[in-house]
Amino acid sequence: MPELSRFQGMIIKLLFMDDEKHHKPHIHVYYGEYEASIGLDGELLGGSLPIKKLKLIQAWIILHENELYSAWNNAVKGQSFDGIEPLK
């Protein structure tokens, strides 16, 4: 599972060919013992995160929407994608 970004203790990843379970563009977020799948529309699809981290990821998604959709489109085709600037 390639890493897309990393900031504030969170690791954001995309899976290749990962469009069957949730049926919508999404990222996987890992933070300590927490794991979550979050749609590129900000919806929590599965798992959990502390609320402050969820809101932070949702803001990051808004800031990088175009880059995220581009990376998603490549990933579901099994193609490589570029990393995205972490939130500072």
PDB file with one MODEL, atoms N, CA, C and O in Angstrom:
MODEL        1
ATOM      1  N   MET A   1       0.860  -1.166   0.000  1.00  0.00           N
ATOM      2  CA  MET A   1       0.000   0.000   0.000  1.00  0.00           C
ATOM      3  C   MET A   1       0.906   1.229   0.000  1.00  0.00           C
ATOM      4  O   MET A   1       1.529   1.527   1.019  1.00  0.00           O
ATOM      5  N   PRO A   2       0.991   1.937  -1.105  1.00  0.00           N
ATOM      6  CA  PRO A   2       1.883   3.094  -1.202  1.00  0.00           C
ATOM      7  C   PRO A   2       1.429   4.266  -0.331  1.00  0.00           C
ATOM      8  O   PRO A   2       0.239   4.553  -0.195  1.00  0.00           O
ATOM      9  N   GLU A   3       2.416   4.917   0.243  1.00  0.00           N
ATOM     10  CA  GLU A   3       2.162   6.083   1.089  1.00  0.00           C
ATOM     11  C   GLU A   3       1.924   7.312   0.226  1.00  0.00           C
ATOM     12  O   GLU A   3       2.661   7.578  -0.723  1.00  0.00           O
ATOM     13  N   LEU A   4       0.894   8.047   0.570  1.00  0.00           N
ATOM     14  CA  LEU A   4       0.528   9.266  -0.143  1.00  0.00           C
ATOM     15  C   LEU A   4       1.070  10.495   0.566  1.00  0.00           C
ATOM     16  O   LEU A   4       1.555  11.428  -0.075  1.00  0.00           O
ATOM     17  N   SER A   5       0.987  10.493   1.898  1.00  0.00           N
ATOM     18  CA  SER A   5       1.466  11.620   2.694  1.00  0.00           C
ATOM     19  C   SER A   5       1.626  11.163   4.139  1.00  0.00           C
ATOM     20  O   SER A   5       1.184  10.081   4.526  1.00  0.00           O
ATOM     21  N   ARG A   6       2.276  12.025   4.925  1.00  0.00           N
ATOM     22  CA  ARG A   6       2.496  11.733   6.344  1.00  0.00           C
ATOM     23  C   ARG A   6       2.634  13.064   7.071  1.00  0.00           C
ATOM     24  O   ARG A   6       3.440  13.909   6.683  1.00  0.00           O
ATOM     25  N   PHE A   7       1.853  13.247   8.117  1.00  0.00           N
ATOM     26  CA  PHE A   7       1.960  14.455   8.931  1.00  0.00           C
ATOM     27  C   PHE A   7       1.240  14.257  10.258  1.00  0.00           C
ATOM     28  O   PHE A   7       0.294  13.476  10.362  1.00  0.00           O
ATOM     29  N   GLN A   8       1.708  14.979  11.266  1.00  0.00           N
ATOM     30  CA  GLN A   8       1.130  14.972  12.608  1.00  0.00           C
ATOM     31  C   GLN A   8       0.825  13.562  13.118  1.00  0.00           C
ATOM     32  O   GLN A   8      -0.223  13.316  13.715  1.00  0.00           O
ATOM     33  N   GLY A   9       1.755  12.649  12.873  1.00  0.00           N
ATOM     34  CA  GLY A   9       1.619  11.286  13.358  1.00  0.00           C
ATOM     35  C   GLY A   9       0.709  10.397  12.529  1.00  0.00           C
ATOM     36  O   GLY A   9       0.540   9.220  12.848  1.00  0.00           O
ATOM     37  N   MET A  10       0.122  10.938  11.474  1.00  0.00           N
ATOM     38  CA  MET A  10      -0.787  10.167  10.622  1.00  0.00           C
ATOM     39  C   MET A  10      -0.076   9.771   9.333  1.00  0.00           C
ATOM     40  O   MET A  10       0.721  10.528   8.780  1.00  0.00           O
ATOM     41  N   ILE A  11      -0.383   8.577   8.878  1.00  0.00           N
ATOM     42  CA  ILE A  11       0.133   8.095   7.596  1.00  0.00           C
ATOM     43  C   ILE A  11      -1.074   7.887   6.688  1.00  0.00           C
ATOM     44  O   ILE A  11      -2.023   7.193   7.053  1.00  0.00           O
ATOM     45  N   ILE A  12      -1.030   8.494   5.504  1.00  0.00           N
ATOM     46  CA  ILE A  12      -2.134   8.400   4.550  1.00  0.00           C
ATOM     47  C   ILE A  12      -1.664   7.554   3.372  1.00  0.00           C
ATOM     48  O   ILE A  12      -0.621   7.822   2.774  1.00  0.00           O
ATOM     49  N   LYS A  13      -2.453   6.527   3.048  1.00  0.00           N
ATOM     50  CA  LYS A  13      -2.076   5.608   1.974  1.00  0.00           C
ATOM     51  C   LYS A  13      -3.243   5.384   1.016  1.00  0.00           C
ATOM     52  O   LYS A  13      -4.407   5.602   1.352  1.00  0.00           O
ATOM     53  N   LEU A  14      -2.892   4.947  -0.175  1.00  0.00           N
ATOM     54  CA  LEU A  14      -3.853   4.494  -1.183  1.00  0.00           C
ATOM     55  C   LEU A  14      -3.504   3.061  -1.547  1.00  0.00           C
ATOM     56  O   LEU A  14      -2.331   2.695  -1.610  1.00  0.00           O
ATOM     57  N   LEU A  15      -4.510   2.269  -1.781  1.00  0.00           N
ATOM     58  CA  LEU A  15      -4.308   0.907  -2.265  1.00  0.00           C
ATOM     59  C   LEU A  15      -4.460   0.893  -3.784  1.00  0.00           C
ATOM     60  O   LEU A  15      -5.272   1.633  -4.339  1.00  0.00           O
ATOM     61  N   PHE A  16      -3.684   0.056  -4.444  1.00  0.00           N
ATOM     62  CA  PHE A  16      -3.891  -0.144  -5.866  1.00  0.00           C
ATOM     63  C   PHE A  16      -5.137  -1.009  -6.061  1.00  0.00           C
ATOM     64  O   PHE A  16      -5.385  -1.931  -5.285  1.00  0.00           O
ATOM     65  N   MET A  17      -5.915  -0.708  -7.096  1.00  0.00           N
ATOM     66  CA  MET A  17      -7.113  -1.476  -7.472  1.00  0.00           C
ATOM     67  C   MET A  17      -8.122  -1.590  -6.324  1.00  0.00           C
ATOM     68  O   MET A  17      -8.753  -2.635  -6.162  1.00  0.00           O
ATOM     69  N   ASP A  18      -8.280  -0.536  -5.533  1.00  0.00           N
ATOM     70  CA  ASP A  18      -9.106  -0.577  -4.311  1.00  0.00           C
ATOM     71  C   ASP A  18     -10.435   0.139  -4.508  1.00  0.00           C
ATOM     72  O   ASP A  18     -10.734   1.095  -3.792  1.00  0.00           O
ATOM     73  N   ASP A  19     -11.234  -0.310  -5.470  1.00  0.00           N
ATOM     74  CA  ASP A  19     -12.500   0.379  -5.719  1.00  0.00           C
ATOM     75  C   ASP A  19     -13.710  -0.534  -5.566  1.00  0.00           C
ATOM     76  O   ASP A  19     -14.798  -0.186  -6.025  1.00  0.00           O
ATOM     77  N   GLU A  20     -13.549  -1.691  -4.933  1.00  0.00           N
ATOM     78  CA  GLU A  20     -14.676  -2.614  -4.806  1.00  0.00           C
ATOM     79  C   GLU A  20     -15.369  -2.558  -3.447  1.00  0.00           C
ATOM     80  O   GLU A  20     -16.598  -2.598  -3.389  1.00  0.00           O
ATOM     81  N   LYS A  21     -14.612  -2.467  -2.350  1.00  0.00           N
ATOM     82  CA  LYS A  21     -15.225  -2.536  -1.014  1.00  0.00           C
ATOM     83  C   LYS A  21     -16.099  -1.316  -0.720  1.00  0.00           C
ATOM     84  O   LYS A  21     -17.261  -1.465  -0.344  1.00  0.00           O
ATOM     85  N   HIS A  22     -15.550  -0.117  -0.887  1.00  0.00           N
ATOM     86  CA  HIS A  22     -16.297   1.094  -0.547  1.00  0.00           C
ATOM     87  C   HIS A  22     -16.992   1.720  -1.753  1.00  0.00           C
ATOM     88  O   HIS A  22     -17.871   2.566  -1.588  1.00  0.00           O
ATOM     89  N   HIS A  23     -16.614   1.320  -2.946  1.00  0.00           N
ATOM     90  CA  HIS A  23     -17.233   1.799  -4.189  1.00  0.00           C
ATOM     91  C   HIS A  23     -17.177   3.313  -4.354  1.00  0.00           C
ATOM     92  O   HIS A  23     -18.007   3.889  -5.057  1.00  0.00           O
ATOM     93  N   LYS A  24     -16.227   3.950  -3.727  1.00  0.00           N
ATOM     94  CA  LYS A  24     -16.036   5.384  -3.937  1.00  0.00           C
ATOM     95  C   LYS A  24     -14.578   5.720  -3.640  1.00  0.00           C
ATOM     96  O   LYS A  24     -13.916   5.009  -2.884  1.00  0.00           O
ATOM     97  N   PRO A  25     -14.084   6.790  -4.227  1.00  0.00           N
ATOM     98  CA  PRO A  25     -12.694   7.180  -3.980  1.00  0.00           C
ATOM     99  C   PRO A  25     -12.463   7.433  -2.487  1.00  0.00           C
ATOM    100  O   PRO A  25     -13.248   8.119  -1.832  1.00  0.00           O
ATOM    101  N   HIS A  26     -11.372   6.867  -1.965  1.00  0.00           N
ATOM    102  CA  HIS A  26     -11.085   7.018  -0.539  1.00  0.00           C
ATOM    103  C   HIS A  26      -9.600   6.826  -0.253  1.00  0.00           C
ATOM    104  O   HIS A  26      -8.845   6.329  -1.089  1.00  0.00           O
ATOM    105  N   ILE A  27      -9.207   7.229   0.940  1.00  0.00           N
ATOM    106  CA  ILE A  27      -7.848   7.043   1.433  1.00  0.00           C
ATOM    107  C   ILE A  27      -7.902   6.192   2.694  1.00  0.00           C
ATOM    108  O   ILE A  27      -8.959   6.025   3.303  1.00  0.00           O
ATOM    109  N   HIS A  28      -6.751   5.658   3.072  1.00  0.00           N
ATOM    110  CA  HIS A  28      -6.613   4.907   4.314  1.00  0.00           C
ATOM    111  C   HIS A  28      -5.698   5.720   5.226  1.00  0.00           C
ATOM    112  O   HIS A  28      -4.618   6.145   4.814  1.00  0.00           O
ATOM    113  N   VAL A  29      -6.132   5.930   6.455  1.00  0.00           N
ATOM    114  CA  VAL A  29      -5.376   6.734   7.406  1.00  0.00           C
ATOM    115  C   VAL A  29      -5.007   5.863   8.599  1.00  0.00           C
ATOM    116  O   VAL A  29      -5.842   5.136   9.136  1.00  0.00           O
ATOM    117  N   TYR A  30      -3.747   5.948   9.004  1.00  0.00           N
ATOM    118  CA  TYR A  30      -3.231   5.200  10.149  1.00  0.00           C
ATOM    119  C   TYR A  30      -2.674   6.202  11.155  1.00  0.00           C
ATOM    120  O   TYR A  30      -1.871   7.069  10.812  1.00  0.00           O
ATOM    121  N   TYR A  31      -3.109   6.066  12.384  1.00  0.00           N
ATOM    122  CA  TYR A  31      -2.657   6.954  13.457  1.00  0.00           C
ATOM    123  C   TYR A  31      -2.587   6.130  14.743  1.00  0.00           C
ATOM    124  O   TYR A  31      -3.616   5.841  15.355  1.00  0.00           O
ATOM    125  N   GLY A  32      -1.376   5.753  15.152  1.00  0.00           N
ATOM    126  CA  GLY A  32      -1.233   4.887  16.321  1.00  0.00           C
ATOM    127  C   GLY A  32      -2.027   3.610  16.127  1.00  0.00           C
ATOM    128  O   GLY A  32      -1.845   2.902  15.137  1.00  0.00           O
ATOM    129  N   GLU A  33      -2.909   3.314  17.074  1.00  0.00           N
ATOM    130  CA  GLU A  33      -3.730   2.101  16.979  1.00  0.00           C
ATOM    131  C   GLU A  33      -4.994   2.304  16.147  1.00  0.00           C
ATOM    132  O   GLU A  33      -5.770   1.366  15.965  1.00  0.00           O
ATOM    133  N   TYR A  34      -5.208   3.510  15.644  1.00  0.00           N
ATOM    134  CA  TYR A  34      -6.396   3.819  14.851  1.00  0.00           C
ATOM    135  C   TYR A  34      -6.141   3.577  13.361  1.00  0.00           C
ATOM    136  O   TYR A  34      -5.042   3.799  12.853  1.00  0.00           O
ATOM    137  N   GLU A  35      -7.179   3.121  12.689  1.00  0.00           N
ATOM    138  CA  GLU A  35      -7.174   2.987  11.231  1.00  0.00           C
ATOM    139  C   GLU A  35      -8.538   3.424  10.729  1.00  0.00           C
ATOM    140  O   GLU A  35      -9.561   3.118  11.342  1.00  0.00           O
ATOM    141  N   ALA A  36      -8.550   4.142   9.609  1.00  0.00           N
ATOM    142  CA  ALA A  36      -9.832   4.593   9.056  1.00  0.00           C
ATOM    143  C   ALA A  36      -9.745   4.670   7.542  1.00  0.00           C
ATOM    144  O   ALA A  36      -8.687   4.938   6.973  1.00  0.00           O
ATOM    145  N   SER A  37     -10.877   4.431   6.907  1.00  0.00           N
ATOM    146  CA  SER A  37     -11.043   4.680   5.474  1.00  0.00           C
ATOM    147  C   SER A  37     -11.919   5.916   5.364  1.00  0.00           C
ATOM    148  O   SER A  37     -13.004   5.977   5.941  1.00  0.00           O
ATOM    149  N   ILE A  38     -11.431   6.910   4.609  1.00  0.00           N
ATOM    150  CA  ILE A  38     -12.147   8.177   4.497  1.00  0.00           C
ATOM    151  C   ILE A  38     -12.338   8.503   3.026  1.00  0.00           C
ATOM    152  O   ILE A  38     -11.379   8.537   2.255  1.00  0.00           O
ATOM    153  N   GLY A  39     -13.593   8.743   2.646  1.00  0.00           N
ATOM    154  CA  GLY A  39     -13.903   9.110   1.270  1.00  0.00           C
ATOM    155  C   GLY A  39     -13.288  10.447   0.908  1.00  0.00           C
ATOM    156  O   GLY A  39     -13.060  11.287   1.779  1.00  0.00           O
ATOM    157  N   LEU A  40     -13.021  10.647  -0.365  1.00  0.00           N
ATOM    158  CA  LEU A  40     -12.465  11.928  -0.795  1.00  0.00           C
ATOM    159  C   LEU A  40     -13.477  13.052  -0.677  1.00  0.00           C
ATOM    160  O   LEU A  40     -13.159  14.209  -0.951  1.00  0.00           O
ATOM    161  N   ASP A  41     -14.698  12.717  -0.269  1.00  0.00           N
ATOM    162  CA  ASP A  41     -15.693  13.735   0.064  1.00  0.00           C
ATOM    163  C   ASP A  41     -15.692  14.021   1.577  1.00  0.00           C
ATOM    164  O   ASP A  41     -16.502  14.814   2.058  1.00  0.00           O
ATOM    165  N   GLY A  42     -14.769  13.364   2.334  1.00  0.00           N
ATOM    166  CA  GLY A  42     -14.642  13.577   3.764  1.00  0.00           C
ATOM    167  C   GLY A  42     -15.428  12.616   4.631  1.00  0.00           C
ATOM    168  O   GLY A  42     -15.308  12.660   5.855  1.00  0.00           O
ATOM    169  N   GLU A  43     -16.229  11.750   4.033  1.00  0.00           N
ATOM    170  CA  GLU A  43     -17.056  10.815   4.795  1.00  0.00           C
ATOM    171  C   GLU A  43     -16.199   9.704   5.407  1.00  0.00           C
ATOM    172  O   GLU A  43     -15.358   9.117   4.725  1.00  0.00           O
ATOM    173  N   LEU A  44     -16.415   9.420   6.685  1.00  0.00           N
ATOM    174  CA  LEU A  44     -15.770   8.297   7.341  1.00  0.00           C
ATOM    175  C   LEU A  44     -16.467   7.023   6.881  1.00  0.00           C
ATOM    176  O   LEU A  44     -17.637   6.805   7.197  1.00  0.00           O
ATOM    177  N   LEU A  45     -15.756   6.181   6.139  1.00  0.00           N
ATOM    178  CA  LEU A  45     -16.347   4.977   5.545  1.00  0.00           C
ATOM    179  C   LEU A  45     -16.170   3.749   6.424  1.00  0.00           C
ATOM    180  O   LEU A  45     -16.966   2.813   6.356  1.00  0.00           O
ATOM    181  N   GLY A  46     -15.146   3.748   7.235  1.00  0.00           N
ATOM    182  CA  GLY A  46     -14.885   2.603   8.088  1.00  0.00           C
ATOM    183  C   GLY A  46     -13.776   2.918   9.064  1.00  0.00           C
ATOM    184  O   GLY A  46     -12.968   3.817   8.831  1.00  0.00           O
ATOM    185  N   GLY A  47     -13.738   2.172  10.168  1.00  0.00           N
ATOM    186  CA  GLY A  47     -12.710   2.393  11.173  1.00  0.00           C
ATOM    187  C   GLY A  47     -13.010   3.615  12.017  1.00  0.00           C
ATOM    188  O   GLY A  47     -14.148   4.077  12.091  1.00  0.00           O
ATOM    189  N   SER A  48     -11.965   4.132  12.652  1.00  0.00           N
ATOM    190  CA  SER A  48     -12.151   5.306  13.510  1.00  0.00           C
ATOM    191  C   SER A  48     -10.851   6.077  13.650  1.00  0.00           C
ATOM    192  O   SER A  48      -9.759   5.541  13.457  1.00  0.00           O
ATOM    193  N   LEU A  49     -11.000   7.349  13.991  1.00  0.00           N
ATOM    194  CA  LEU A  49      -9.905   8.264  14.306  1.00  0.00           C
ATOM    195  C   LEU A  49     -10.391   9.183  15.409  1.00  0.00           C
ATOM    196  O   LEU A  49     -11.596   9.410  15.528  1.00  0.00           O
ATOM    197  N   PRO A  50      -9.479   9.724  16.227  1.00  0.00           N
ATOM    198  CA  PRO A  50      -9.907  10.769  17.153  1.00  0.00           C
ATOM    199  C   PRO A  50     -10.515  11.926  16.354  1.00  0.00           C
ATOM    200  O   PRO A  50     -10.049  12.228  15.255  1.00  0.00           O
ATOM    201  N   ILE A  51     -11.531  12.563  16.885  1.00  0.00           N
ATOM    202  CA  ILE A  51     -12.284  13.590  16.146  1.00  0.00           C
ATOM    203  C   ILE A  51     -11.392  14.718  15.621  1.00  0.00           C
ATOM    204  O   ILE A  51     -11.597  15.195  14.505  1.00  0.00           O
ATOM    205  N   LYS A  52     -10.406  15.148  16.410  1.00  0.00           N
ATOM    206  CA  LYS A  52      -9.522  16.224  15.940  1.00  0.00           C
ATOM    207  C   LYS A  52      -8.702  15.789  14.731  1.00  0.00           C
ATOM    208  O   LYS A  52      -8.477  16.580  13.815  1.00  0.00           O
ATOM    209  N   LYS A  53      -8.257  14.542  14.724  1.00  0.00           N
ATOM    210  CA  LYS A  53      -7.491  14.032  13.581  1.00  0.00           C
ATOM    211  C   LYS A  53      -8.397  13.849  12.363  1.00  0.00           C
ATOM    212  O   LYS A  53      -7.975  14.108  11.236  1.00  0.00           O
ATOM    213  N   LEU A  54      -9.624  13.411  12.577  1.00  0.00           N
ATOM    214  CA  LEU A  54     -10.578  13.269  11.475  1.00  0.00           C
ATOM    215  C   LEU A  54     -10.834  14.625  10.827  1.00  0.00           C
ATOM    216  O   LEU A  54     -10.824  14.736   9.601  1.00  0.00           O
ATOM    217  N   LYS A  55     -11.062  15.650  11.631  1.00  0.00           N
ATOM    218  CA  LYS A  55     -11.305  16.995  11.085  1.00  0.00           C
ATOM    219  C   LYS A  55     -10.084  17.516  10.339  1.00  0.00           C
ATOM    220  O   LYS A  55     -10.216  18.189   9.317  1.00  0.00           O
ATOM    221  N   LEU A  56      -8.895  17.204  10.851  1.00  0.00           N
ATOM    222  CA  LEU A  56      -7.664  17.621  10.194  1.00  0.00           C
ATOM    223  C   LEU A  56      -7.530  16.952   8.825  1.00  0.00           C
ATOM    224  O   LEU A  56      -7.188  17.608   7.841  1.00  0.00           O
ATOM    225  N   ILE A  57      -7.797  15.659   8.768  1.00  0.00           N
ATOM    226  CA  ILE A  57      -7.749  14.935   7.485  1.00  0.00           C
ATOM    227  C   ILE A  57      -8.804  15.478   6.525  1.00  0.00           C
ATOM    228  O   ILE A  57      -8.529  15.628   5.334  1.00  0.00           O
ATOM    229  N   GLN A  58      -9.993  15.774   7.016  1.00  0.00           N
ATOM    230  CA  GLN A  58     -11.047  16.315   6.159  1.00  0.00           C
ATOM    231  C   GLN A  58     -10.630  17.662   5.573  1.00  0.00           C
ATOM    232  O   GLN A  58     -10.916  17.941   4.408  1.00  0.00           O
ATOM    233  N   ALA A  59      -9.962  18.497   6.358  1.00  0.00           N
ATOM    234  CA  ALA A  59      -9.472  19.788   5.852  1.00  0.00           C
ATOM    235  C   ALA A  59      -8.381  19.562   4.802  1.00  0.00           C
ATOM    236  O   ALA A  59      -8.358  20.239   3.775  1.00  0.00           O
ATOM    237  N   TRP A  60      -7.486  18.617   5.060  1.00  0.00           N
ATOM    238  CA  TRP A  60      -6.408  18.297   4.122  1.00  0.00           C
ATOM    239  C   TRP A  60      -6.987  17.802   2.799  1.00  0.00           C
ATOM    240  O   TRP A  60      -6.485  18.148   1.729  1.00  0.00           O
ATOM    241  N   ILE A  61      -8.041  16.991   2.874  1.00  0.00           N
ATOM    242  CA  ILE A  61      -8.708  16.492   1.664  1.00  0.00           C
ATOM    243  C   ILE A  61      -9.241  17.653   0.830  1.00  0.00           C
ATOM    244  O   ILE A  61      -9.081  17.663  -0.390  1.00  0.00           O
ATOM    245  N   ILE A  62      -9.865  18.620   1.473  1.00  0.00           N
ATOM    246  CA  ILE A  62     -10.396  19.787   0.756  1.00  0.00           C
ATOM    247  C   ILE A  62      -9.270  20.544   0.067  1.00  0.00           C
ATOM    248  O   ILE A  62      -9.409  20.948  -1.087  1.00  0.00           O
ATOM    249  N   LEU A  63      -8.152  20.741   0.766  1.00  0.00           N
ATOM    250  CA  LEU A  63      -7.024  21.498   0.208  1.00  0.00           C
ATOM    251  C   LEU A  63      -6.366  20.790  -0.980  1.00  0.00           C
ATOM    252  O   LEU A  63      -5.802  21.442  -1.858  1.00  0.00           O
ATOM    253  N   HIS A  64      -6.439  19.469  -1.006  1.00  0.00           N
ATOM    254  CA  HIS A  64      -5.727  18.692  -2.029  1.00  0.00           C
ATOM    255  C   HIS A  64      -6.663  17.852  -2.898  1.00  0.00           C
ATOM    256  O   HIS A  64      -6.268  16.807  -3.414  1.00  0.00           O
ATOM    257  N   GLU A  65      -7.888  18.309  -3.054  1.00  0.00           N
ATOM    258  CA  GLU A  65      -8.900  17.526  -3.768  1.00  0.00           C
ATOM    259  C   GLU A  65      -8.445  17.082  -5.155  1.00  0.00           C
ATOM    260  O   GLU A  65      -8.547  15.901  -5.485  1.00  0.00           O
ATOM    261  N   ASN A  66      -7.954  17.994  -5.961  1.00  0.00           N
ATOM    262  CA  ASN A  66      -7.559  17.637  -7.328  1.00  0.00           C
ATOM    263  C   ASN A  66      -6.423  16.624  -7.346  1.00  0.00           C
ATOM    264  O   ASN A  66      -6.449  15.673  -8.128  1.00  0.00           O
ATOM    265  N   GLU A  67      -5.421  16.824  -6.486  1.00  0.00           N
ATOM    266  CA  GLU A  67      -4.291  15.899  -6.417  1.00  0.00           C
ATOM    267  C   GLU A  67      -4.750  14.514  -5.949  1.00  0.00           C
ATOM    268  O   GLU A  67      -4.272  13.493  -6.442  1.00  0.00           O
ATOM    269  N   LEU A  68      -5.678  14.493  -4.998  1.00  0.00           N
ATOM    270  CA  LEU A  68      -6.181  13.228  -4.475  1.00  0.00           C
ATOM    271  C   LEU A  68      -6.948  12.441  -5.538  1.00  0.00           C
ATOM    272  O   LEU A  68      -6.771  11.230  -5.667  1.00  0.00           O
ATOM    273  N   TYR A  69      -7.790  13.125  -6.290  1.00  0.00           N
ATOM    274  CA  TYR A  69      -8.540  12.422  -7.341  1.00  0.00           C
ATOM    275  C   TYR A  69      -7.598  11.920  -8.437  1.00  0.00           C
ATOM    276  O   TYR A  69      -7.809  10.843  -8.994  1.00  0.00           O
ATOM    277  N   SER A  70      -6.580  12.686  -8.737  1.00  0.00           N
ATOM    278  CA  SER A  70      -5.601  12.246  -9.733  1.00  0.00           C
ATOM    279  C   SER A  70      -4.866  10.996  -9.236  1.00  0.00           C
ATOM    280  O   SER A  70      -4.703  10.031  -9.982  1.00  0.00           O
ATOM    281  N   ALA A  71      -4.426  11.021  -7.979  1.00  0.00           N
ATOM    282  CA  ALA A  71      -3.741   9.863  -7.401  1.00  0.00           C
ATOM    283  C   ALA A  71      -4.683   8.659  -7.351  1.00  0.00           C
ATOM    284  O   ALA A  71      -4.275   7.540  -7.660  1.00  0.00           O
ATOM    285  N   TRP A  72      -5.943   8.883  -6.962  1.00  0.00           N
ATOM    286  CA  TRP A  72      -6.930   7.800  -6.898  1.00  0.00           C
ATOM    287  C   TRP A  72      -7.115   7.156  -8.276  1.00  0.00           C
ATOM    288  O   TRP A  72      -7.095   5.933  -8.411  1.00  0.00           O
ATOM    289  N   ASN A  73      -7.295   8.003  -9.292  1.00  0.00           N
ATOM    290  CA  ASN A  73      -7.512   7.481 -10.646  1.00  0.00           C
ATOM    291  C   ASN A  73      -6.326   6.631 -11.108  1.00  0.00           C
ATOM    292  O   ASN A  73      -6.516   5.605 -11.761  1.00  0.00           O
ATOM    293  N   ASN A  74      -5.119   7.049 -10.775  1.00  0.00           N
ATOM    294  CA  ASN A  74      -3.949   6.242 -11.126  1.00  0.00           C
ATOM    295  C   ASN A  74      -3.925   4.941 -10.331  1.00  0.00           C
ATOM    296  O   ASN A  74      -3.665   3.875 -10.889  1.00  0.00           O
ATOM    297  N   ALA A  75      -4.194   5.024  -9.034  1.00  0.00           N
ATOM    298  CA  ALA A  75      -4.114   3.845  -8.163  1.00  0.00           C
ATOM    299  C   ALA A  75      -5.102   2.756  -8.582  1.00  0.00           C
ATOM    300  O   ALA A  75      -4.749   1.576  -8.584  1.00  0.00           O
ATOM    301  N   VAL A  76      -6.330   3.131  -8.935  1.00  0.00           N
ATOM    302  CA  VAL A  76      -7.305   2.100  -9.312  1.00  0.00           C
ATOM    303  C   VAL A  76      -6.951   1.446 -10.648  1.00  0.00           C
ATOM    304  O   VAL A  76      -7.451   0.366 -10.964  1.00  0.00           O
ATOM    305  N   LYS A  77      -6.101   2.091 -11.421  1.00  0.00           N
ATOM    306  CA  LYS A  77      -5.612   1.497 -12.671  1.00  0.00           C
ATOM    307  C   LYS A  77      -4.310   0.718 -12.449  1.00  0.00           C
ATOM    308  O   LYS A  77      -3.760   0.129 -13.379  1.00  0.00           O
ATOM    309  N   GLY A  78      -3.827   0.726 -11.193  1.00  0.00           N
ATOM    310  CA  GLY A  78      -2.580   0.042 -10.890  1.00  0.00           C
ATOM    311  C   GLY A  78      -1.351   0.829 -11.276  1.00  0.00           C
ATOM    312  O   GLY A  78      -0.259   0.269 -11.373  1.00  0.00           O
ATOM    313  N   GLN A  79      -1.513   2.129 -11.500  1.00  0.00           N
ATOM    314  CA  GLN A  79      -0.404   2.992 -11.901  1.00  0.00           C
ATOM    315  C   GLN A  79       0.132   3.756 -10.695  1.00  0.00           C
ATOM    316  O   GLN A  79      -0.589   4.002  -9.728  1.00  0.00           O
ATOM    317  N   SER A  80       1.397   4.124 -10.768  1.00  0.00           N
ATOM    318  CA  SER A  80       2.007   4.887  -9.668  1.00  0.00           C
ATOM    319  C   SER A  80       1.411   6.299  -9.615  1.00  0.00           C
ATOM    320  O   SER A  80       0.814   6.781 -10.578  1.00  0.00           O
ATOM    321  N   PHE A  81       1.592   6.933  -8.473  1.00  0.00           N
ATOM    322  CA  PHE A  81       1.095   8.294  -8.280  1.00  0.00           C
ATOM    323  C   PHE A  81       2.088   9.061  -7.422  1.00  0.00           C
ATOM    324  O   PHE A  81       2.910   8.472  -6.720  1.00  0.00           O
ATOM    325  N   ASP A  82       1.999  10.373  -7.487  1.00  0.00           N
ATOM    326  CA  ASP A  82       2.894  11.228  -6.717  1.00  0.00           C
ATOM    327  C   ASP A  82       2.371  11.395  -5.292  1.00  0.00           C
ATOM    328  O   ASP A  82       1.169  11.306  -5.044  1.00  0.00           O
ATOM    329  N   GLY A  83       3.290  11.636  -4.364  1.00  0.00           N
ATOM    330  CA  GLY A  83       2.912  11.969  -3.004  1.00  0.00           C
ATOM    331  C   GLY A  83       2.299  13.368  -2.959  1.00  0.00           C
ATOM    332  O   GLY A  83       2.406  14.136  -3.915  1.00  0.00           O
ATOM    333  N   ILE A  84       1.664  13.684  -1.850  1.00  0.00           N
ATOM    334  CA  ILE A  84       1.007  14.976  -1.687  1.00  0.00           C
ATOM    335  C   ILE A  84       1.608  15.683  -0.475  1.00  0.00           C
ATOM    336  O   ILE A  84       1.907  15.063   0.546  1.00  0.00           O
ATOM    337  N   GLU A  85       1.773  16.965  -0.615  1.00  0.00           N
ATOM    338  CA  GLU A  85       2.332  17.826   0.432  1.00  0.00           C
ATOM    339  C   GLU A  85       1.638  17.594   1.772  1.00  0.00           C
ATOM    340  O   GLU A  85       0.409  17.615   1.845  1.00  0.00           O
ATOM    341  N   PRO A  86       2.406  17.376   2.820  1.00  0.00           N
ATOM    342  CA  PRO A  86       1.782  17.223   4.149  1.00  0.00           C
ATOM    343  C   PRO A  86       1.240  18.548   4.650  1.00  0.00           C
ATOM    344  O   PRO A  86       1.665  19.613   4.203  1.00  0.00           O
ATOM    345  N   LEU A  87       0.316  18.477   5.567  1.00  0.00           N
ATOM    346  CA  LEU A  87      -0.237  19.667   6.211  1.00  0.00           C
ATOM    347  C   LEU A  87       0.767  20.138   7.242  1.00  0.00           C
ATOM    348  O   LEU A  87       1.294  19.338   8.016  1.00  0.00           O
ATOM    349  N   LYS A  88       1.027  21.416   7.253  1.00  0.00           N
ATOM    350  CA  LYS A  88       2.019  21.950   8.205  1.00  0.00           C
ATOM    351  C   LYS A  88       1.358  22.681   9.329  1.00  0.00           C
ATOM    352  O   LYS A  88       2.038  23.193  10.217  1.00  0.00           O
TER     353      LYS A  88
ENDMDL
END
